Amino acid sequence: MTEFSIIGTGNMANAIGGVLADGGSSVTYIAKDQIGAAPLSGEVVVLAVPYPAVASILDAYGAQLDGKVVVDISNPLDFDTFDSLTVPAGSSAAAEIQAKLPDARVLKAFNTTFAGTLASKKIGDQTTTVLIAGDDAAAKQTLSSAVEAGGVGAIDAGSLSRAHELEALGFLQLTLAAGEKVSWTGGFALVR
């Protein structure tokens, strides 16, 4: 059984935690007012917060994240204009996090799914699939196994550099939903 600490208590945090708990993982939530004070008991830490909140979390926990698997779910887009990503061109939120946490194993995951599709475990008639990018094979396998045990698919999307493309896909999906072109319970499905 894998132990997860989820920083955040919103829709995505609860949907991710629900999938993980359904698969037998232990899940602890850390609310906004507990950041820095609550211990990171999990071997995997999920940053289930908007990208602008990440920097203060990294500052609050610092070296406590060393050696842990850190999962970034954010889509670093400009929520005022919905017209661009806020990270440097060619980079990603996950790459920026890895640069700040060189001794953690950073993964990008969950940013191409909506909370509704994680909770229902379906996108239309298809099983929801979580795309996972990262440089540490063991970390990816730990997350993949926990997600699959919870009834959701998982695909290794490659190295952490692929987070750039995953964030572009997440950006597209969010702008389509915000523009009411797709529903918040819909999205992109993968057929194997």
PEVEN-V937764 format. One line per field, one symbol per residue. psi: psi as a letter, one per 20 degrees, with the letter a starting at -180 (. if undefined). burial: 1 if it has 24 or more other C-alpha atoms within 12 Angstrom, else 0. Layout:
psi=???
burial=???
//
This chain:
psi=pqpppooqjaggghgghggghhjjqpppqorgiiphhpqnhqipppnlrqghigghghhhhciiipiqpoopjqomqoihhkirqjrqpiargghhghhhmhjrnpqpriijqqghhggijqocjqppppppqrioghgghgggggghhjjqrppojarhhihghhhggggggghgghjkhqrijbapqpp.
burial=011111111001111111111110111111010010000111111111111011101100100110011111111110000000111000111111110110011111111111111111111000111111111100111111111111111111101111111111111111100000000111111000
//
